[in-house]
Amino acid sequence: MLRLYGAGAQVAKVPRGVLWWGDQQQRLTRSRPEDAFTQFRRCKVHYLRALHLKERDRVAIWGAGKEGRALGKHVKRVGLEITRFIDIAPTKLGKRLLGAPVETSEALRRDEYLLVAVGAAGARDLIREELAARGWSEPDDYRTMA
């Protein structure tokens, strides 16, 4: 799907199932799901870099937890600098992660593209609301990496 999207195809979610998929328990994504998530993140970051961030060399990441750290490793692999991680957890603020400071959302700058990578239920919606209130729009200013 990402190759089609990269070639200019329009991609959308259809309202009903159109494909039956044989999903066996011995499938690698079932027996080693951590590998599947790693490869999927790697693919997403590759295409994000090639299609939407080819003119940029720096990004900020909202989320200094498991999702943000995992995404950050792939972001660095494709040659992007991480300027900062954004988080709300007091225990993370002021620390450094993958060479970048962990700061509050007040540190966000309009000249940085923002990747949102949080796993907490409902957090993405709250982040979208805060960014919308600041005049940020998805995908022009940021992307939510589910």
N, C-alpha and C positions, 0 to 999 in steps of 0.2 A: 504494500500500500504506500509506503514512504517513497519508493521509486516512482510510482505513478504520480504521486503528489509532486515530487521533484521535477517530473517531466511536464507538469502543467495541468494534469487532470484535476477535475473538481472532485472533492471528497466530501461526503455527507453521511450522516447516520440515517439509515432507513427505519421506518416505524415498525417493521415486522421482520421476522427471521427469513432469510433467503438462502441459507446454506446449512446443511446438516454436517456436523463435524464429529468424526469418530475420536473420542477422547478416552484413551486407555490409561489405566493407572501407572503402567510402566513407562509412559512418555516422560522424557527428560524434564519437561516443565512441571510435571507432577512429582517426580522423584527427587529433583534438585531445583526447586523453585528459585533459589537464590541465583543460580546461573541464568535462568530465564530473565529475571529482573535486570541483572547486570547487562546482558546482551541487548535487552530492549532499551535501557537507558543509553547505552553506547550508540545504538542506531538513531534514537531521537536526537541526541546531541550532534551526531555527525550531520544529519539533515538540517537541523536548526542552524548549524554553523555554515553549511554550504548554501542554504537558501535564504536565510533571514539575517544572519550575522556576518556575512562575508565582508562587509565594510566596517566592522567593529573589531576591536581588539580587547575590549574590557566588558565585564558584566558584573552585576551584583546578584547575590542569591539570597532570597528571603527564605530562611529556614536553616538553622545551624544544628539541627538534629540529624537523625539517621538518613532521611531523604535528601537533605541539603548536602551533607557530607558525601554521600554516594554520587549525587549529581556533580558536585564540585570536582571530584576526581576525573570524571569524563570531560568536563569543561576544560580543565587544564590540559588533558591529553590532546585536545584539538587546537591548542595554542591560544586559548583565551585567558586573559588575566582576570582573576577574581579580585575586585576592588574591596569588597566588604560582604559580610554575611549580615543579614538582618534577623533579629530574633527578639522575643519578649521575655525570655526566661532570665531572671536576674543572675542565675548561676553561670550563664554563658556570656553575658555582656562583659566587655572589657578583655576577653580572651582572644586568642588568635586561632584560626582554623585554616589549614592549608595555606598558611602564610598571610591570610587576610584577617582584619579585625572583625569582631562580632559587635555590632552596634544596634541601637534602636532604629525604628523607621524614620526618626527625625534626621538621620544621616543620609537618607536617600537623595540622590542628585539626578536632575533631569537629563544630564548628558550620559548617564549610565543606563544600559539596557538591563532590565530586571528579570530574573528567572525565579519563579515561585515554586518551592519544593518543600511542602509541609505534609505531614501524614495525619495530623490530628483531625478528627471529624469536625466539620464545620469551619475549620480555620481558613480554608481557601475562600469561602464566601465572605468572611469578615475582612480578609486581606483585599479582596476585590472591592468591597465597599469603601475601605479606607483609601485605596488608590483612586477610585472613581471620585471621591470627595476632593482629592488633590488634582483632579483633571487628567489622570493617567488613563490610557485606554489600551485594551488588549486587542490585537497583538502589536500595535504600534510602539508602545512603551514597555510592555512586559508580556511574558508568557507564563501560563500556569502549566507546570510539568507534572501531570498526574502519574 
